[in-house]
Amino acid sequence: MAKDILVTESLTDSMMKVGAKLIERLDAKSSEIKSAFWLYFPEEKTWKLIIASPLVDSEGPRDYYKRVVEANGLASIEEEIISLNDVGVTNTSNQIVQ
């Protein structure tokens, strides 16, 4: 089984690569990603990969998180994956995305 990457206070190359792989797997499943970026949350002292898609409005956030779980499940055994706790999904009208 793939292992979770450690998300830390510093944005690392490893985090960026793992995030890019997740986006690639979501793109392959027609997840309509319009924006994806790492956002730092100072109160938690951690980074989250924010994914914006119009499908969050039409499917709802819960179903979109299911897409993320499924995409993580497509990772090879050797690959690191991002914990669902380190991912945020939103619609494209979110002020931060704009």
N, C-alpha and C positions, 0 to 999 in steps of 0.2 A: 504494500500500500504506500502511496505517496506520503511524504512527510510535510507538515506545516512549516512554513518559513517563519522565523522569528521577526516580528515587526518591532522596531526599536524607536528610540527618540531621534536617531539620525536616519535619514533616507539613504539606503545603501544601494549599490549597483545590483545586488542580488534581489532586493525588493522590486526594483524597476524591471528587471528581467522576468521575474515571476509574474508581475502584473501584466507585462506585455504578452506573455504566453496565455494568461487567462483571457485577455481581450481577443487574442487570435482564436482561441477555442470558442468563445462566445460569438465572434464574427462568423465562424464556420456554421453555427447553428442559427443564423439569421436573427440575431438579437438586437439589431438596429441601434447599435451604439453610436451616439452622436458626439459624446465627449467622455473622456476618461482621464483622471488625473489623481495624483496623490495629494491629500490635504492633511495638514498638521493640526492636531487638536491639542492645544497647550494645556488645558485642564487635565487631560488624560496622559499627556506627554507621549503621544503616539500618533502614527500616521494611519490614514485610511485611504484605500483606493475607492474613489468615487466614480461611479458609472452612471451616466445619464442616457436615458433612452425614452422615446415616446411610448414604448410598450409598458413602462411602469404605470402610465395613466390607464391604458386600455386593459392590461392584464392584472394590474395591482402589484404592489411591492412584494407581497408574499410569493406570488408566482414567478416574479422576476428573480427573487433570491433562489428559487428552485432551479432556475436556469444556471445560476452561478454554481450551485451545488453539482448539477449535472456536468457542467464544464470542468469543474475540479475533478470529477470522477473519470473524465477522459484522459487525465494526466497519466503518464507512464509511471511505473513503480519508482524509477530513479528521480523523477521530477519533484521539486518542491512545489507546494501549492499555498495559496493564501487562505487563511482561516476565514470563515464567514464573518467572524467578529471584526475582521480587519477590512471589510468591504461595506460600502454604502451604496445604495441605489436610489436614484431620484429621476424625476421627469426633466424634460429639457427646458421647462419654464422656471425652474428653480433659480433664485437670484444669484447664487454662487456660480452656477453653470453659465448664466448670462454674462 
